[in-house]
Structures are given as C-alpha cells and as structure tokens.
Amino acid sequence: MMRIDLTSREEKPQIMIIPMIDIIFFLLVFFMMSMLTMVVQKSMPLNLPHAATSKVSMEENIPITVTADGGVYYEKEKITLADLEARLWEKKKAGNLSVILRGDAQADYGKVVQVMDMIKNLGINKVYIATDTQG
C-alpha cells in the first residue's frame, strides 16, 4: 500500500542577490546622472555657438561672458573692461588662473577679441572658449 504525505513542507525563503545588485547599480547611476545636471553655473545665460570638438572641464574656472548687446560679465556681475582687468590681475597674483570666455553667438566679434587680448596681456595662459556641443 502506498502512503501519501499530506503534510506540507515549508521551504525557507531565499534572498535573491542578483536582482538586489541590479537595483543598487540602477540607483547609483540615477543619482550620478541627476548630480551632473545640478552643476551650478556662475555666469549669465546666453546662446553659445556650436562646435564638434567641445569638451567639458570639471576644474574650477572663472567665467567671463560677452553678451549679444556687448555687455561684459564677471560671473553674473556686469563689469567694465578696466574693472575686469583689475579683478583678473588680483586673482592671477593669488595663484594659477584659468578663464572660460563665453561669447554669445550674436556678440560683437571685436568685443570678444578685445576681452581675449586683455586676458592675454595679463599673462593668463589657460583661456577656454565655451561652446555648445553639436546636438
């Protein structure tokens, strides 16, 4: 005679480690990408010209902006060229200095060259021209 076991056997729950690792990596990537969009811009908003070879630098730089109407800004402060030169000279004396020159696509080319010439005359060698990536 065959005996049928009607008692149910309880299995121990198993912890699935692979799906947990997937979720952790997903959260890590999510927070990394969201932090990249939270980078603080300390300069005036404007339309940058496009360039195929533009790169993003993560080091701290001083943004100088030339707007379409010819205004010159040090970070978000409108400034004259003489005051800009004095401020950059003070920063240069404090240590190594790099400048990001941001010119609006509609800005007067002569004004941008004038600012670049002033920066070069101060002996600042690290001058980056900001562009938008091709998109």
Secondary structure, DSSP 8 states (H G I E B T S, - for coil): ------S---------HHHHHHHHHHHHHHHHHHHHTT----S------EETT-----S--EEEEE-TTS-EEETTEE--HHHHHHHHHHHHHHS--EEEEEE-TTS-HHHHHHHHHHHHHTT--EEEE--EE--
